[in-house]
Amino acid sequence: MSLADLSRYEFARPASLDAACRLLSDREKKGARTVLLAGGTDFMVQVSQGGAAEGPLPLVLDVSRIKELACVSFDGTTLRIGAGVSYLELQRDPVVREYAPLVARMTQDIGGPTIQGRGTLGGNLATASPAADGVAAIAAYDPVIEVKSSRGTRKIPIAVLQTGYKQTSRAADEVIVAVEFRAPAHGSAWCWRKVGTRLAQAISKVAFAGVAEVHDGRVTRVGFAMASVAATTALLPNTRELVRLTPLAQLTAAAVDAAVASDVSPQDDVRSTRDYRMHTAKAVVRGFLRDLGAPV
Ligand SMILES: Cc1cc2nc3c(=O)[nH]c(=O)nc-3n(C[C@H](O)[C@H](O)[C@H](O)COP(=O)(O)OP(=O)(O)OC[C@H]3O[C@@H](n4cnc5c(N)ncnc54)[C@H](O)[C@@H]3O)c2cc1C
C-alpha cells in the first residue's frame, strides 16, 4: 500500500455533525469499517505504512469541515476547544492564549509548521499515543472529552477515556467533538517542557505539562500530565496529592522524586531509555515546583 493507493478509498464529507453521526451509525450496524479524517497527519502515516489496509478498505469520513468541531469558546468559567481546531489555530487563538497559555505553547513543539497547520487535538486524542503532546497538555487541566453519536452525547473524563496503549473508551460510532475544562484562575502558574532529540520534528522522550494555583504558600489547584513515561498519558495522581497536601516550603526533593517514581513506568525504546526518562520525569516536576517556590 502506498499513498498512490489513496484513490481506492471511498470518501465522504458530511456537511454536519448529525449527518456524520448518522453515517457512522448506519455503517456500524452493517459491520462496515469507517475511519474519521481530520488533519490526516496520523492517518496518512498509517496509510503509507500499510496499517490501514487490513481487510476491506474503510470508508474515509472527512470531519475537517464540520463547524461544531471548529470553534473555541469561553463562558467565563469553562474553556471549550473544538476537536477539529488545528494546532496553528490554537497557537493564534486569543482565548486559548489568555486562558490556557500552556496549550498555546505546546502547539509550537508539535512536529513542524505543516503538521501544526493540519493536526488536531481530536486526532491526537483518538490515536492515543503515549507520546501525544496535545493530550499531555490538555490533561493537566483535567478536561472532559465530549463525544457524540446518533445515540447521544457523552462527556468522558480524560482518565476514563484512556484505557490502555493506543486504546480509548470512545466507541467506534462516536465522534470526538470538543475538549472542555475549567480555566485556572487568571495568572496561574503553568509549565510545558518537551524533551526530545531536537527542538522540532521530534517525538517526546518525555513531555511534561503542569498547572497550579498557589495561595499563601499552598497549591490549591494542581494538574500534572506527562507523555512517553507510561502506556498512556500519565496523570501523576500521587505527585498531585503530595503537592496539594504539603505547603510548598515543606516539600522535599526526596518526597517529590518518590511520588513521581510511583506515578510513571517508563520503558526503553528507540528514542530513549527507562533510566533517562525516570531521571527527566523527576527533574521536570521539581523544576516546576522550584518555580513555585518549593526548596526542591
Ligand atoms: C511529521 C510528523 C510529526 C509529528 N509530530 C508530533 C508531535 O510532535 N507531537 C504529537 O503529539 N504528535 C505528532 N504527530 C502526530 C500527529 O500529528 C498528531 O497526533 C495529530 O494531533 C493528529 O491529528 P490529525 O487531525 O492529523 O488526525 P488524523 O490523522 O486525521 O486522525 C488520526 C486518528 O484520529 C481519528 N480522529 C480524528 N479526528 C477525530 C474525531 N474528531 N473524533 C474521533 N476520531 C477522530 C482518526 O480516525 C484517526 O484514527 C506527528 C505526525 C507527523 C506525521
Ligand as a Chemical Component Dictionary entry (heavy atoms), coordinates in Angstrom:
data_LIG
# 
_chem_comp.id                   LIG 
_chem_comp.type                 NON-POLYMER 
_chem_comp.pdbx_formal_charge   0 
_chem_comp.three_letter_code    LIG 
# 
loop_
_chem_comp_atom.comp_id 
_chem_comp_atom.atom_id 
_chem_comp_atom.alt_atom_id 
_chem_comp_atom.type_symbol 
_chem_comp_atom.charge 
_chem_comp_atom.model_Cartn_x 
_chem_comp_atom.model_Cartn_y 
_chem_comp_atom.model_Cartn_z 
_chem_comp_atom.pdbx_ordinal 
LIG C1  C1  C 0 5.972   14.510 10.796 1  
LIG C2  C2  C 0 5.030   14.327 11.969 2  
LIG C3  C3  C 0 5.362   14.914 13.170 3  
LIG C4  C4  C 0 4.505   14.757 14.277 4  
LIG N1  N1  N 0 4.862   15.336 15.460 5  
LIG C5  C5  C 0 4.077   15.175 16.547 6  
LIG C6  C6  C 0 4.440   15.761 17.795 7  
LIG O1  O1  O 0 5.464   16.433 17.917 8  
LIG N2  N2  N 0 3.630   15.534 18.860 9  
LIG C7  C7  C 0 2.466   14.790 18.758 10 
LIG O2  O2  O 0 1.769   14.635 19.753 11 
LIG N3  N3  N 0 2.086   14.250 17.569 12 
LIG C8  C8  C 0 2.860   14.416 16.474 13 
LIG N4  N4  N 0 2.497   13.845 15.275 14 
LIG C9  C9  C 0 1.264   13.043 15.207 15 
LIG C10 C10 C 0 0.014   13.819 14.710 16 
LIG O3  O3  O 0 0.363   14.995 14.026 17 
LIG C11 C11 C 0 -0.895  14.186 15.874 18 
LIG O4  O4  O 0 -1.284  13.023 16.592 19 
LIG C12 C12 C 0 -2.153  14.937 15.426 20 
LIG O5  O5  O 0 -2.744  15.533 16.547 21 
LIG C13 C13 C 0 -3.180  14.058 14.713 22 
LIG O6  O6  O 0 -4.280  14.889 14.371 23 
LIG P1  P1  P 0 -4.966  14.791 12.924 24 
LIG O7  O7  O 0 -6.086  15.762 12.915 25 
LIG O8  O8  O 0 -3.946  14.942 11.850 26 
LIG O9  O9  O 0 -5.503  13.285 12.964 27 
LIG P2  P2  P 0 -5.887  12.329 11.738 28 
LIG O10 O10 O 0 -4.663  11.752 11.126 29 
LIG O11 O11 O 0 -6.885  12.960 10.837 30 
LIG O12 O12 O 0 -6.633  11.183 12.565 31 
LIG C14 C14 C 0 -5.916  10.401 13.487 32 
LIG C15 C15 C 0 -6.863  9.387  14.117 33 
LIG O13 O13 O 0 -7.834  10.061 14.884 34 
LIG C16 C16 C 0 -9.150  9.784  14.416 35 
LIG N5  N5  N 0 -9.898  11.048 14.531 36 
LIG C17 C17 C 0 -9.547  12.248 14.023 37 
LIG N6  N6  N 0 -10.435 13.190 14.399 38 
LIG C18 C18 C 0 -11.360 12.559 15.146 39 
LIG C19 C19 C 0 -12.547 12.997 15.830 40 
LIG N7  N7  N 0 -12.955 14.266 15.822 41 
LIG N8  N8  N 0 -13.261 12.076 16.501 42 
LIG C20 C20 C 0 -12.861 10.785 16.553 43 
LIG N9  N9  N 0 -11.758 10.314 15.942 44 
LIG C21 C21 C 0 -11.018 11.194 15.239 45 
LIG C22 C22 C 0 -8.970  9.281  13.002 46 
LIG O14 O14 O 0 -9.986  8.423  12.610 47 
LIG C23 C23 C 0 -7.624  8.574  13.078 48 
LIG O15 O15 O 0 -7.803  7.277  13.597 49 
LIG C24 C24 C 0 3.310   14.000 14.151 50 
LIG C25 C25 C 0 2.974   13.426 12.915 51 
LIG C26 C26 C 0 3.820   13.589 11.828 52 
LIG C27 C27 C 0 3.446   12.966 10.512 53 
# 
loop_
_chem_comp_bond.comp_id 
_chem_comp_bond.atom_id_1 
_chem_comp_bond.atom_id_2 
_chem_comp_bond.value_order 
_chem_comp_bond.pdbx_ordinal 
LIG C1  C2  SING 1  
LIG C2  C3  SING 2  
LIG C2  C26 DOUB 3  
LIG C3  C4  DOUB 4  
LIG C4  N1  SING 5  
LIG C4  C24 SING 6  
LIG N1  C5  DOUB 7  
LIG C5  C6  SING 8  
LIG C5  C8  SING 9  
LIG C6  O1  DOUB 10 
LIG C6  N2  SING 11 
LIG N2  C7  SING 12 
LIG C7  O2  DOUB 13 
LIG C7  N3  SING 14 
LIG N3  C8  DOUB 15 
LIG C8  N4  SING 16 
LIG N4  C9  SING 17 
LIG N4  C24 SING 18 
LIG C9  C10 SING 19 
LIG C10 O3  SING 20 
LIG C10 C11 SING 21 
LIG C11 O4  SING 22 
LIG C11 C12 SING 23 
LIG C12 O5  SING 24 
LIG C12 C13 SING 25 
LIG C13 O6  SING 26 
LIG O6  P1  SING 27 
LIG P1  O7  DOUB 28 
LIG P1  O8  SING 29 
LIG P1  O9  SING 30 
LIG O9  P2  SING 31 
LIG P2  O10 DOUB 32 
LIG P2  O11 SING 33 
LIG P2  O12 SING 34 
LIG O12 C14 SING 35 
LIG C14 C15 SING 36 
LIG C15 O13 SING 37 
LIG C15 C23 SING 38 
LIG O13 C16 SING 39 
LIG C16 N5  SING 40 
LIG C16 C22 SING 41 
LIG N5  C17 SING 42 
LIG N5  C21 SING 43 
LIG C17 N6  DOUB 44 
LIG N6  C18 SING 45 
LIG C18 C19 SING 46 
LIG C18 C21 DOUB 47 
LIG C19 N7  SING 48 
LIG C19 N8  DOUB 49 
LIG N8  C20 SING 50 
LIG C20 N9  DOUB 51 
LIG N9  C21 SING 52 
LIG C22 O14 SING 53 
LIG C22 C23 SING 54 
LIG C23 O15 SING 55 
LIG C24 C25 DOUB 56 
LIG C25 C26 SING 57 
LIG C26 C27 SING 58 
# 
